[in-house]
Structures are given as structure tokens and as C-alpha cells.
Amino acid sequence: MAMTLLEYSKGLSSGEEYRQGVIELYAGSSGILANLPFDDIQGNALKYDTEDSLPGVAFRGINETYTSATGVINPQTESLTASGGTLDVDRMLVKTQGEGSRNRHEAMKVRALSLLWTKKFIKGDSNTDPREFDGLQSRLVNDQLIAAGATSGGDALSLSTLDQLTDQVVDPTHYIMNKAMRRRLTQAARNSSIGGFITFDVDAFGKQVSMYNGLPIIEIDLDNESTAILPFTEANPGGGTAASTSIYCVSFAENGVMGLQNGGIEVEDLGNPTGTLYSTLVEWYSAFGVFNGRGAARLNGIKNAAVVV
């Protein structure tokens, strides 16, 4: 059964408290990893099928026959990728500042890995780097890619187009957008001539979460190199200077968008192999799949402007 990383960490046995803490830090550093369910698989890849089109059906009259028709199934394969890093802390820091200094440096590395995974969930491209998985931007095409408009330089987000994006996803659970767009939605909700239904809730880590029409908004900010993950520098459907961003609507579920892993996040204390550095290896064999052709959709070409009706 698929479960979030936080749920997975709570199921670890006694004696794995450090590993539990690392997994919870992974999840707590990323809204994506806090909400995306993961399924444990055997081996290094998962093969599955997605429906492309349903078989033909019809009514018939007496003494008539049905026309034979079959649906179209597309086979897919998701290969796990290896991500992680070695966390090295000088023994002098541990000696002079205590064991807590090692924990702080290791926590920084874990947060960086979490932000890198989050970036690849959106922007990953195996054609550019075969060591990473394809992100949503590479996967979503045709009906699952909706343009905010055709204006050179991008178009303002309209609530009607955002609703269209939502309708294109089966059982939607979340929106994904940058902080600027979340602020734009909040501002629109205060404007009686525009509207929009914004509410607030608290997640499993005690953080306030904005919600639009009942769906939580996952805010995407900076990656591990302090670079915006969803900047206003994407190409516009209508051409002109690349000055737009995207909003994603997703269904985080077993029959929607689901993470894959083999054995969970591994944490191994390597001791002091060099004589001067304490080392800890953190590694994760993971990927994700879109298990329904309408499990996610992307609205692109949105410029940084006030929301319209």
C-alpha cells in the first residue's frame, strides 16, 4: 500500500530513530515530498499500463450486431534513480562544538537533497541527464498542457482557466505553483470583482497551507542552489520574451501521481574513514509515475500579473 514518507517513517522499527529523523526531514523540507504517496517496489523498475482510449460501445436494435472494438493500452516503464550524498563533518567541529554540529551539517545536506528531488519532480529531463527521471514538465503534453493564452510575453492567470485546469485532472488533490502566484490568488480573493475561494489549513508539520476551492496549494520556492524552481522565465505559448510560469494540478494517489522507491531512504554511518572527517551516506532509489492519463495537468504561459476573471 502506498504511503507518504511521514507515514513510512512512523512504521520503522525501534533502533532506527536516526533514519526516521532523516526521512522526516526529507518530507518536511518539501511540500511535494510531504504529500506524495510512495509505493515500495522490487527491483529497479516498474512496468505498468495506462489507458489511452476506451473501447467502442453502442446501442443496438433487434437482429443487429455490435461492431467489435477494443481499447488502447500504452505500456510504461519507470526506472528508479539513485540520489543522495555523503555528509562529511570535520572531527574538530565535533570535538569543539559537540555532536550537535555533525547533526546540523547533516541536516543541511538532507534539505539540499530534498530540494533537488523537488526540482526534478517538476523540471527533470532524462534526455538532458539520463541519471535523473522525467519531471511533470516533460511528461504533460496534448490535452494535459493548457495555455493561459496566446499573447506575446504571456497572459494573466484567469480563474476560469484555472478551473479548466482542475477539470482536466481526475480526482485532483493539490495545486503546485510558485509563491508569487499563490499571493496573486490570495489578492484576487480579496477583490469582490474577481473572487476566488481561498481558505487556510495546517499540514502535518504545523505549517499553514493555502487552499483554493478546497485543494491545498503546494508552494514551490528555491532549489538546493537557491534558484527558483518555477520562475517567470518559461517560454510563452504566444512567443515573445520568456517571462511566464506554470501552475500544475495533480492527483496524488495510487491511480494518479505516485512515487516509487525500493527500501526507502537509506542512512549509513561510515565512521571516520579519512581520520579527519566523520561521514554519513544518505541514498535513495526512487522515481515517480503518472498512473492515469489524467493524473496531472499543466497550465503554462502565466505572466506575473493580477488575476482576472
Secondary structure as a PSIPRED ss2 file (coil, helix, strand):
# PSIPRED VFORMAT (PSIPRED V4.0)

   1 M C   1.000  0.000  0.000
   2 A C   1.000  0.000  0.000
   3 M E   0.000  0.000  1.000
   4 T C   1.000  0.000  0.000
   5 L H   0.000  1.000  0.000
   6 L H   0.000  1.000  0.000
   7 E H   0.000  1.000  0.000
   8 Y H   0.000  1.000  0.000
   9 S H   0.000  1.000  0.000
  10 K H   0.000  1.000  0.000
  11 G C   1.000  0.000  0.000
  12 L C   1.000  0.000  0.000
  13 S C   1.000  0.000  0.000
  14 S C   1.000  0.000  0.000
  15 G C   1.000  0.000  0.000
  16 E C   1.000  0.000  0.000
  17 E H   0.000  1.000  0.000
  18 Y H   0.000  1.000  0.000
  19 R H   0.000  1.000  0.000
  20 Q H   0.000  1.000  0.000
  21 G H   0.000  1.000  0.000
  22 V H   0.000  1.000  0.000
  23 I H   0.000  1.000  0.000
  24 E H   0.000  1.000  0.000
  25 L H   0.000  1.000  0.000
  26 Y H   0.000  1.000  0.000
  27 A H   0.000  1.000  0.000
  28 G H   0.000  1.000  0.000
  29 S C   1.000  0.000  0.000
  30 S C   1.000  0.000  0.000
  31 G H   0.000  1.000  0.000
  32 I H   0.000  1.000  0.000
  33 L H   0.000  1.000  0.000
  34 A H   0.000  1.000  0.000
  35 N H   0.000  1.000  0.000
  36 L C   1.000  0.000  0.000
  37 P C   1.000  0.000  0.000
  38 F E   0.000  0.000  1.000
  39 D E   0.000  0.000  1.000
  40 D E   0.000  0.000  1.000
  41 I C   1.000  0.000  0.000
  42 Q C   1.000  0.000  0.000
  43 G C   1.000  0.000  0.000
  44 N C   1.000  0.000  0.000
  45 A E   0.000  0.000  1.000
  46 L E   0.000  0.000  1.000
  47 K E   0.000  0.000  1.000
  48 Y E   0.000  0.000  1.000
  49 D E   0.000  0.000  1.000
  50 T E   0.000  0.000  1.000
  51 E E   0.000  0.000  1.000
  52 D E   0.000  0.000  1.000
  53 S E   0.000  0.000  1.000
  54 L C   1.000  0.000  0.000
  55 P C   1.000  0.000  0.000
  56 G C   1.000  0.000  0.000
  57 V C   1.000  0.000  0.000
  58 A C   1.000  0.000  0.000
  59 F C   1.000  0.000  0.000
  60 R C   1.000  0.000  0.000
  61 G C   1.000  0.000  0.000
  62 I C   1.000  0.000  0.000
  63 N C   1.000  0.000  0.000
  64 E C   1.000  0.000  0.000
  65 T C   1.000  0.000  0.000
  66 Y C   1.000  0.000  0.000
  67 T C   1.000  0.000  0.000
  68 S C   1.000  0.000  0.000
  69 A C   1.000  0.000  0.000
  70 T C   1.000  0.000  0.000
  71 G C   1.000  0.000  0.000
  72 V E   0.000  0.000  1.000
  73 I E   0.000  0.000  1.000
  74 N E   0.000  0.000  1.000
  75 P E   0.000  0.000  1.000
  76 Q E   0.000  0.000  1.000
  77 T E   0.000  0.000  1.000
  78 E E   0.000  0.000  1.000
  79 S E   0.000  0.000  1.000
  80 L C   1.000  0.000  0.000
  81 T E   0.000  0.000  1.000
  82 A E   0.000  0.000  1.000
  83 S E   0.000  0.000  1.000
  84 G E   0.000  0.000  1.000
  85 G E   0.000  0.000  1.000
  86 T E   0.000  0.000  1.000
  87 L E   0.000  0.000  1.000
  88 D E   0.000  0.000  1.000
  89 V E   0.000  0.000  1.000
  90 D E   0.000  0.000  1.000
  91 R H   0.000  1.000  0.000
  92 M H   0.000  1.000  0.000
  93 L H   0.000  1.000  0.000
  94 V H   0.000  1.000  0.000
  95 K H   0.000  1.000  0.000
  96 T H   0.000  1.000  0.000
  97 Q H   0.000  1.000  0.000
  98 G C   1.000  0.000  0.000
  99 E H   0.000  1.000  0.000
 100 G H   0.000  1.000  0.000
 101 S H   0.000  1.000  0.000
 102 R H   0.000  1.000  0.000
 103 N H   0.000  1.000  0.000
 104 R H   0.000  1.000  0.000
 105 H H   0.000  1.000  0.000
 106 E H   0.000  1.000  0.000
 107 A H   0.000  1.000  0.000
 108 M H   0.000  1.000  0.000
 109 K H   0.000  1.000  0.000
 110 V H   0.000  1.000  0.000
 111 R H   0.000  1.000  0.000
 112 A H   0.000  1.000  0.000
 113 L H   0.000  1.000  0.000
 114 S H   0.000  1.000  0.000
 115 L H   0.000  1.000  0.000
 116 L H   0.000  1.000  0.000
 117 W H   0.000  1.000  0.000
 118 T H   0.000  1.000  0.000
 119 K H   0.000  1.000  0.000
 120 K H   0.000  1.000  0.000
 121 F H   0.000  1.000  0.000
 122 I H   0.000  1.000  0.000
 123 K H   0.000  1.000  0.000
 124 G C   1.000  0.000  0.000
 125 D C   1.000  0.000  0.000
 126 S C   1.000  0.000  0.000
 127 N C   1.000  0.000  0.000
 128 T C   1.000  0.000  0.000
 129 D C   1.000  0.000  0.000
 130 P C   1.000  0.000  0.000
 131 R C   1.000  0.000  0.000
 132 E C   1.000  0.000  0.000
 133 F C   1.000  0.000  0.000
 134 D C   1.000  0.000  0.000
 135 G C   1.000  0.000  0.000
 136 L H   0.000  1.000  0.000
 137 Q H   0.000  1.000  0.000
 138 S H   0.000  1.000  0.000
 139 R H   0.000  1.000  0.000
 140 L C   1.000  0.000  0.000
 141 V C   1.000  0.000  0.000
 142 N H   0.000  1.000  0.000
 143 D H   0.000  1.000  0.000
 144 Q H   0.000  1.000  0.000
 145 L E   0.000  0.000  1.000
 146 I E   0.000  0.000  1.000
 147 A E   0.000  0.000  1.000
 148 A C   1.000  0.000  0.000
 149 G C   1.000  0.000  0.000
 150 A C   1.000  0.000  0.000
 151 T C   1.000  0.000  0.000
 152 S C   1.000  0.000  0.000
 153 G C   1.000  0.000  0.000
 154 G C   1.000  0.000  0.000
 155 D E   0.000  0.000  1.000
 156 A C   1.000  0.000  0.000
 157 L C   1.000  0.000  0.000
 158 S E   0.000  0.000  1.000
 159 L H   0.000  1.000  0.000
 160 S H   0.000  1.000  0.000
 161 T H   0.000  1.000  0.000
 162 L H   0.000  1.000  0.000
 163 D H   0.000  1.000  0.000
 164 Q H   0.000  1.000  0.000
 165 L H   0.000  1.000  0.000
 166 T H   0.000  1.000  0.000
 167 D H   0.000  1.000  0.000
 168 Q C   1.000  0.000  0.000
 169 V C   1.000  0.000  0.000
 170 V C   1.000  0.000  0.000
 171 D C   1.000  0.000  0.000
 172 P C   1.000  0.000  0.000
 173 T C   1.000  0.000  0.000
 174 H E   0.000  0.000  1.000
 175 Y E   0.000  0.000  1.000
 176 I E   0.000  0.000  1.000
 177 M E   0.000  0.000  1.000
 178 N E   0.000  0.000  1.000
 179 K H   0.000  1.000  0.000
 180 A H   0.000  1.000  0.000
 181 M H   0.000  1.000  0.000
 182 R H   0.000  1.000  0.000
 183 R H   0.000  1.000  0.000
 184 R H   0.000  1.000  0.000
 185 L H   0.000  1.000  0.000
 186 T H   0.000  1.000  0.000
 187 Q H   0.000  1.000  0.000
 188 A H   0.000  1.000  0.000
 189 A H   0.000  1.000  0.000
 190 R H   0.000  1.000  0.000
 191 N C   1.000  0.000  0.000
 192 S C   1.000  0.000  0.000
 193 S C   1.000  0.000  0.000
 194 I C   1.000  0.000  0.000
 195 G C   1.000  0.000  0.000
 196 G C   1.000  0.000  0.000
 197 F C   1.000  0.000  0.000
 198 I E   0.000  0.000  1.000
 199 T E   0.000  0.000  1.000
 200 F E   0.000  0.000  1.000
 201 D E   0.000  0.000  1.000
 202 V E   0.000  0.000  1.000
 203 D C   1.000  0.000  0.000
 204 A C   1.000  0.000  0.000
 205 F C   1.000  0.000  0.000
 206 G C   1.000  0.000  0.000
 207 K C   1.000  0.000  0.000
 208 Q E   0.000  0.000  1.000
 209 V E   0.000  0.000  1.000
 210 S E   0.000  0.000  1.000
 211 M E   0.000  0.000  1.000
 212 Y E   0.000  0.000  1.000
 213 N C   1.000  0.000  0.000
 214 G C   1.000  0.000  0.000
 215 L E   0.000  0.000  1.000
 216 P E   0.000  0.000  1.000
 217 I E   0.000  0.000  1.000
 218 I E   0.000  0.000  1.000
 219 E E   0.000  0.000  1.000
 220 I E   0.000  0.000  1.000
 221 D C   1.000  0.000  0.000
 222 L E   0.000  0.000  1.000
 223 D C   1.000  0.000  0.000
 224 N C   1.000  0.000  0.000
 225 E C   1.000  0.000  0.000
 226 S C   1.000  0.000  0.000
 227 T C   1.000  0.000  0.000
 228 A E   0.000  0.000  1.000
 229 I C   1.000  0.000  0.000
 230 L C   1.000  0.000  0.000
 231 P C   1.000  0.000  0.000
 232 F C   1.000  0.000  0.000
 233 T C   1.000  0.000  0.000
 234 E E   0.000  0.000  1.000
 235 A C   1.000  0.000  0.000
 236 N C   1.000  0.000  0.000
 237 P C   1.000  0.000  0.000
 238 G C   1.000  0.000  0.000
 239 G C   1.000  0.000  0.000
 240 G C   1.000  0.000  0.000
 241 T C   1.000  0.000  0.000
 242 A C   1.000  0.000  0.000
 243 A C   1.000  0.000  0.000
 244 S E   0.000  0.000  1.000
 245 T E   0.000  0.000  1.000
 246 S E   0.000  0.000  1.000
 247 I E   0.000  0.000  1.000
 248 Y E   0.000  0.000  1.000
 249 C E   0.000  0.000  1.000
 250 V E   0.000  0.000  1.000
 251 S C   1.000  0.000  0.000
 252 F E   0.000  0.000  1.000
 253 A C   1.000  0.000  0.000
 254 E C   1.000  0.000  0.000
 255 N C   1.000  0.000  0.000
 256 G C   1.000  0.000  0.000
 257 V E   0.000  0.000  1.000
 258 M E   0.000  0.000  1.000
 259 G E   0.000  0.000  1.000
 260 L E   0.000  0.000  1.000
 261 Q E   0.000  0.000  1.000
 262 N C   1.000  0.000  0.000
 263 G C   1.000  0.000  0.000
 264 G C   1.000  0.000  0.000
 265 I C   1.000  0.000  0.000
 266 E E   0.000  0.000  1.000
 267 V E   0.000  0.000  1.000
 268 E E   0.000  0.000  1.000
 269 D E   0.000  0.000  1.000
 270 L E   0.000  0.000  1.000
 271 G E   0.000  0.000  1.000
 272 N C   1.000  0.000  0.000
 273 P C   1.000  0.000  0.000
 274 T C   1.000  0.000  0.000
 275 G C   1.000  0.000  0.000
 276 T C   1.000  0.000  0.000
 277 L E   0.000  0.000  1.000
 278 Y E   0.000  0.000  1.000
 279 S E   0.000  0.000  1.000
 280 T E   0.000  0.000  1.000
 281 L E   0.000  0.000  1.000
 282 V E   0.000  0.000  1.000
 283 E E   0.000  0.000  1.000
 284 W E   0.000  0.000  1.000
 285 Y E   0.000  0.000  1.000
 286 S E   0.000  0.000  1.000
 287 A E   0.000  0.000  1.000
 288 F E   0.000  0.000  1.000
 289 G E   0.000  0.000  1.000
 290 V E   0.000  0.000  1.000
 291 F C   1.000  0.000  0.000
 292 N C   1.000  0.000  0.000
 293 G C   1.000  0.000  0.000
 294 R C   1.000  0.000  0.000
 295 G C   1.000  0.000  0.000
 296 A E   0.000  0.000  1.000
 297 A E   0.000  0.000  1.000
 298 R E   0.000  0.000  1.000
 299 L E   0.000  0.000  1.000
 300 N E   0.000  0.000  1.000
 301 G E   0.000  0.000  1.000
 302 I E   0.000  0.000  1.000
 303 K C   1.000  0.000  0.000
 304 N C   1.000  0.000  0.000
 305 A C   1.000  0.000  0.000
 306 A C   1.000  0.000  0.000
 307 V C   1.000  0.000  0.000
 308 V E   0.000  0.000  1.000
 309 V C   1.000  0.000  0.000
